[in-house]
Amino acid sequence: MRQDTPEFWTQAAQQFQQAWAQAFQPYQTPSAAMPGLPALPELMVSVPPEKLQALQQQYLQDMTALMQGVGPAASSDRRFSAPAWAENPYSAMAASTYLLNARFLMQLAEAVQADEKTRARIRFAVEQWVAASAPSNYLAFNAEAQKKAIETKGESIAKGLQNLLHDLGQGHVSMTDESRFEVGQNVATSEGAVVYENELFQLIEYKPLTEKVYERPFLLVPPCINKYYILDLQPENSLIRYAVAQGHRTFVVSWRNPDESLGHKTWDDYIEDAVIQAIGVTQEISGADQINALGFCVGGTLLGTALAVLAARGEKPVHCLTLLTTFLDFSDTGILDVFIDEAMVKLREQQMAQGGLMAGRDLASTFSFLRPNDLVWNYVVGNYLKGETPPPFDLLYWNSDSTNLPGPFYAWYLRNTYLENNLAKPGKLTVCGQKVDLRKVDLPVYIYGSREDHIVPIAGAYASTQLLPGKKRFVMGASGHIAGVINPPEKKKRSHWIRKDGKLPKTLDAWLEGAEEHAGSWWPDWAAWLQAQAGKQIAAPKKYGKASKYKVIEAAPGRYVKQKAQ
């Protein structure tokens, strides 16, 4: 069929709508977003009668005003801000009615009489339903997409269908033009070599950029839930390159992307055979009695656990510790708490505690739906309804490069951190044959948290200040879990907050009362702190590894980081 005929575009539009419905129908009902959510009538029954009556009266007043043309302008919401929405009365009314209904549903969710966790779960599920049901998500209502289809003579619809079919094939919504990136070519490009590997990780050593380096080498432990190159995206925003340029002999753990052969691995395996092993190899290669170490997100949790195990053994191989957006105390896990309860954890234990894999794409989807409008529906509209190709963005390419987790590791992690918070309880856990007590991890610590972090809320990051006994410095940065961390000084973006007096009161709110805002990146503050912990300067090594035992296996970034989740 020729592309310049009406029949072609009619058929293309029908195929598009069918494929879209197949791909996203599960997200259009509250029960899919959160199993067990009450239906709207049940939700209303859970609201005190007087509060329900007041909400209903206000809703009727607002709807009457809307019908009379004096309701709130939908253009205040960026989803409906394009001129095409105001130019199309049908779409404008759909947008305004949607916003009114969305507000009413969220008010109902807020008014429900229940315990706090139940209310949080209801709020989250209603948010998912509200986000999914926006008229901007549907071609029949989206005036901007319709206008583009007319202007392009249907080409945007055809391109949108191609984009949708492509994303269905790859198993996730494209957030960026992934064809523009290749690991080792234009991301993860810092020069270095793999100097050690086992079945869990590769250890990468980086080429010095200075004639002298500090005597204590620097080891970074990234989250095993993601690829390490979030710390080495491109030269201008690479935390790894920044550390090397500051004169630190730098090593990083590059996690293997688990397949079925690693489906039996446990939390203990990752502590003993990965983190502790990486610390030991870094010591051996450098010849240093102590190293400095950094843990990011789950990498920080693993590193903190490993240091507690080593402390129980009477060993102190790490001189100072940096924790970036890390949980050690899981008392306040924010929105992620809605997913965690005894029934859910038991289900995961039944499914995978004895073996198997937690699929990386499922984890990535969960994190994306924590911010559904920004990280899901925004791309649905752009990619499929408008037929656009999202611009290249290194951070979003990394975000789509998912990793699996071994089932036993994941099940243990859920129960002992998110559900029971056992890591924060002295002596409660036995890891690698040792009772874990974070109070014995007595060393200088730099703790960073991001103010708008939805994965490790700022209060959760701050809680580590009350667990660890050594001298601590806490810094809060602007933005979220990733953008707050990856904030190079040259960009001169965002702010960070520090207390001059260095006090660490029991609560974040009390800390904030004495905190001062500073423009720009927190990296220079951290660099000055780490330099003071790094010892004297010595001649930079001329070769990677250690010839007698740790020879170069391959050039950085190595094989492991290039493995895709199955």
N, C-alpha and C positions, 0 to 999 in steps of 0.2 A: 504494500500500500504506500502511495506517495506521501511524503511529509508535508506537501503543500495543499492537502485536501482536508476539509472539515472532518471527514470520517476518521482520518488518522488521529487528529487531536482529541476527538471524542473518545476514541478507543484508548488513547494514552492516558487521558484523565481518569477513565474508569479503572484501568489497570493500576494507576497510582493510588486511587482511593482504596481499592481492594488490598493492595500490598501494605499501605499505611495502616489500615485497620488490622490486618494480620499481625503486623509488627508491634503495634502499640495498644491494642485492645486491652491487654492485661493491666495497663497502668491507668485505665479510665474508670476503674471502680475502687472504692476504698478498701474492699476486702483483699484486693491484690497487693495494695501498698502496705497494709497492716492486717494480717489475718486476725479475725475476732473483733474487728471494729463494729460497733453497733450501727444498724441502718439509721437513716435520719429520724424516723418516728421513735426508735428506741433512744436515740441521742436526745431528743426533745423531752422524753419522759424523765431523763436523768437530770434535767435542769429544774431548779426550784420554780414552782408555779408563778410566783410574783416576778421573778427574773425573766421567765419565759414570756409572760404577758407583756412586760416592758419592751423586750426585744421585738416581739411581734408588732406591737403598736408603732415602734420606731421604724420597723421595716415597712409597714403599710404607708406611713407618712412619707418615707423616702421614695417608695415606689410611686406614690401619687405625684410627688414633685417631679419625678423623672418623666412620667407620662405627660406632665404639663410643660416639659422642656426646661425645667429649672434644676435638674439634678447635677451632680458633680461631673466635671469634664473627664472623659476617659483618657484624654491626651496626657494627663498627669502621670499615667503609667506608661513606661517606655515601650511596652508591647504594643500599645495603641497610639503612639505619638506621631507616626507618619501621617502626612496630610491626607493620604488616601482614605484613612479611617473617617475623618471628619467630612470628607466629600461624599461618602456613601452612607446615607441615612440608615439603611438596614444594618450595616456593619457597626455604625456608631451606636445604635440602640443596643445591639447585641453586646458590645463591649461594656457599655454603661450598666446594663442589666446584670451582666456577669460580675462586675466589680461590686455591685450592690449585694448580689446573692453570696459572693465570696466573703464579704464582710460579715454578713449575717451568720454564715456557717462558722466562721472563726469565732464570732462572739458566742455562739452556742457551745462550741468546744471549750472556750474559756470558762463558761458558766457551769459546766458539768460538775455535779457533786460526786467526787471520787477521791481516792488517794492520789498523791502527786504523780506517781509513776503512771497510773492509769490515765490521768488527765494529760500527761505528756505524750503518751502513746496515741490518744485520741487526737490531740492537736497535730501531731506529726502526720497521722493518716489523713486527716481532713485537709491539711496543707497539700498532701500529695494529690488528693482528689481535686482540690481547687486548681492546682497548677495544671493538671492533666486536662481539665475541662475548659480551659480558657478558649474563647472563640478564635484567638490568634493561631491556635494549633490546627485549625480545620480550614481547608481550602474554601469550603462553602461560605465561611464567614470572614475570612481574612482578606480585607479589601486591598491591602498592599500587595499580597501575592496575586490576587485577581488582576490588579492593574498591570503588574509586571507580565503576567501571562498574555494579556492583550497586547502590550507594547512589544513583546518579543514574538508575537504571533504563535504562541504555544511552545516556544523553545524552552522556556523556564520549566514548564510542566514535564517535558521530555527529559530535561537534564535532572530535574528532581527525582523522577522515576529511576533514572540511571544511578543517582546517588543513593537512593533507598535500597535498590537491589545490591549495590556494592557493599553497603553497610550491613545488610542482612547476611551477605556472604562472609564478611570478616568478623561478624559477631558483636560489633559495638558501633555506636554512633560516632561518626568522624567529628572530632573537635578542631582538627587542623588538617592541612594538606600533608598527609603522612608521606606522600611520595617525594616530598622535598627534603627528607631527612634520612640519614643513614648513620648508624652508630659506628664511630671510628672515623667517619669522613667529615661530618660537620656538627656532630655532637660527640661528647666523650673523646676529645682530641688532645688532651694534655699528654705530653710525651712521657712515656714510661714503659715498664716491662713487668710481666707476670713473673714473680720470683718464687712462688710456691702455690700449690693447689692440692686440694683433696676433693672428695666427692661433694662437699658442701659449699666450698668457696675457693676463689682465687685471691691471692694477695698481690696487689699491684704496688710497685715502688715507682715514684716519679722522678724524672730527671731534675736535678737542682737548677735553679735559675740564678743562684748567687755563688760567689767563690767560696764563701763560708756558710756553714749551717750550724744550727744549735745542736749541742751534744745529745739532748734528749729527742729522739725521733717522735713523730706525730702520726698516730693511727686513727683513721676515721672508720666508724662502724655505722653504715647506713641501714635503713630499715630493710629487712628481708621481704617485706611485702611489696617492695618496689625495686627498680633497678638503681644501682649506685650513682648513675650519671646525672641525677638531679643535682649532685654536687659538682658536676663538671659538664654543664650543658654546652657552653661556648666560652672562648677565652675571656670575653668581657663580663661574663656573669658566673664564672667558675670559682666556687669557694676553695676547691682543691688548688687551682692555679694561684689563687690569692695566698693560701698558706705557704705554697712553695716559694712564691716571690718574697714572702716575709722572712725566708731563711730557714724554714723547717724542712727537715728530711721527712718526706710525707709518704705514707702508705695508706691504702684503702682496701677494705674488704669488698670484693665483688661476688655477690651471692650467685650460686647456681640456681637456675629456674627449675624447680623440682619436676620430675616426671614420675611415672609409676614406680620406678626403681628406688626412689627416695620416699615413697609413700608411707614408710614405717618409721621415719625419723621423728624424734621427740624433742621437747624443749631442752632436756638434758644434753642431747646430742649437739644441739646448736650452741649450747654454752661451752661444753667441754671440747668438742672437736672443731669448733669454728672460732668463737670469740676468744676463749683462753688460748687456743692454738695460735691464733693470729697475734695475740700479745706476745707469746713466747717466741714465735718466728721473728717478729719485729725486733725483739731484744737480741736475739742471736745474730741477726744480720748486722745490726748497728753496733753490737758490743756494749750497749748501754745497760746499766743496772736497772734503770727505770725509763719508762716512756711516758709520753702524754697521750691522752686518748679523747676522742669525741664520739658521742652517740647521738643519732638523729632519729626521733620518733621511736618506733619499735626497736631500732638499733640501740637507742639509749636505754630502753628497758632491758634488753639483752646484756648490754655492757654493765649496767648497774648490778644485775643478777650475777654476772661473772665475777665482778669485783667483790661481791659479798661472799661468793664461794671461795675465792682466793684468800680473802681475809680470814675465813674460817679455817683455812689450811695454814695460816700464819704467814702468808705471802703478800707482798705489796709491790708488784711490778709496775704499777702505774703511779706516777707522781701527781698528776692533776687531771681533772675530768671536766669536759664540756658536755652539757646536755642541751640539745636543741629540741624544742617542742616535744618534750618527753614526759610520759607518765611513769612514776614510780609508785605514787599513791593514787589509786583509782577510785577515790571517794567521789569525785566530781568528773564524770565522763561526758557530760553534756548530752547532746541529742543522741549519741550512740547508745545511751542507756535504754532507749525505747526498744532496742532489738534484743536486749539481754534479760532473760529471766531463767528460772530453773528448768522450765519445760523446754525452752529453746536450747539451752546448753546440753540437757540430757539427750535431745534429739541429735545434736551434732556428735555427741559422744557415741551414741548408738550407731551413727552412720560411719564415723571415721576414727574413733579413738584407737582402734586396732590396726588401722591402715587406710590408705586412700589419699586423695588429694582434695583440698579446697581450691576450686577453680579461681584463677586470678580474675577472670572477667566478671565473676559473681561479686567478688570483693570490690572491684572497680565500680560496678553498677551501684552497689550499696552506697559507696562514698559519693557518687554523682548525685544520687537522689536525696542526699542531705541538703543539696541546693538545687532543686529540680528546675527552676526557671532558668538559672544561669548555666547549669552544666548538662541539661537534657533538652528541655523544650526549646530553648534558644537555638540549638543546633538542628532540631527537628524542623523548625520553621524555616531557618535559613537554607539548610541542605535540601530539604524535600519540597516544601511549598514554594520557595522562591528559586530553587535550582542553583543555589550559589555554592561555590567551593570555599570552605573556610580558609582564611589566610594562614600561611605558615607561621607556627609559633612553637619554639623548641620545648617550652614547658608543657604544653598540651600534647605534644608528640610523646614526651616521656610519660605523661599521665595515662596515655592509651597503651603503653607498652607493659602490659600486665604480667604479673608473676603468680605462680601457684604457691600453695603452702602445704606441707605434709599434714595429713589429717590428725595424727596424734599430737603434733606440735600445736596445731590450731585449737583442738579441743582442750588441751591443758591450759593454753593461754586464755581462752574464754572463761573457764571456771576459776582459775586462780588469780586472775587480774580483774577483769570486768565484773564478774559475778560476785566473787567472795573477797576481793582485795587482799589476798593472802600475802602478797609480796611485801606489803607495808606492815605486816604483823610479825614482830621479831620472833624467830624460831618456829614459825608456823609451817614453813615449807622446807622440804629437804630436796635439794638440787645437787646432782652429781655427788651424792653421798654426804652432803654437808647441810647443816641447819643454816638457813639464810637469815641474816640479820643486817639490814642496811645501816644500822647504827655503828657497825664496825668498819664501814667504808669511810675512813677518816682521812680525807685529803682535800686540797683546795678544789672548789667546784665553781664553774661559771654556768649559770642556768639562764636560758633564754626562753621566753614565751611570746607568742604572737597575740595581739589584742583581739583580733577578729577570728581566731582559729576555731573552726567548727569540729575539728577532729580531736585535738588536744586543747580544750578550753584553757584560757589563760590562768584561771584559778587552779586547774589541774596541774599545769606546769609549775606554778608557784608552790604547790604543795610539797615539792621535793625539798624546798628550803627548810621545811620543818622535820624532814626525815634524816637527812645526812648531817653528820656532826661536825665536819670540817669547816674551814673558813669559806664563806660563800659570797658570790656576787650575783645578783639577779637583775636582769635587764628585760624590759618589755618593748617589743617592736610593734609598729603599726602593721595592718593588713592581716592576711590569713596564714594558714599552715605552711604553705610553700612560698608564696610571694613575700611573706615577712622574713623568711630565712634567706632566700636568694635575693639579696638586696645590695649589690656592689656599691661602694662609695662613689664611684665615678658617675653613677646615674643621678645622684643627689635627689633621691626620692624618699618619701615617707619620713617618719620620725621614730625616735626611740626614747624611752623613759628610764631614768636612773635616780636612785636616792644618793645624794652626796654623803649623808651620814652612814650609809652602808647598813642601816638597821633592817632587820627582817622580822617584822611582827608576825603574829600568828595567822593573820588573814591578808588576802590580797587587797581588800578595801583599805585596811590600815596602812599597808605599804604604799598604796596610791596616794594617800593623803600627804606623804612627804616626797613624792616622786616629781622630778622635773623633766620637762620635755626638751629634747635636743633634736635639731633638724638633721635629716639624712640617716645614713646607714649606721647600724650598731657594729659593723665589722671592725672599724678602727679601735673601738673600745675593747672589743674582744682580743684583737691582735696585740694591743698593749698589755693586756692581762696575761695572755699566753706567753709573750716574750719574757715576762718576768718569771715564768715558771720553767723556761726552757733550758736553763743552764748556760754555760759558756759557749762561745763559738769555736768551731774546729773546721779544718779544711773539708770542703764538700767532697763526697766520694766520686771517684772517676768512673766506677762501674756499678752496675746494678747487682743486688744480691750479695752473696758471699761465695767466692769461687769454690771453696772446699765442700760446700753442702747445698747452697741455694743458688743454682744457676738460672739464667734466663730461660724461661719456657717458651714465651712468645711475647710479641710487642703488645703494649696496652692498646685498646681496652681489653683484649683477651677474648676467648671463646664464650665464656659463661654469660657475659652480659648480652651477647647477641642471640641467645636462645630464646625462642618465642614460647609463650605458654601454649600448651596443647589444648 
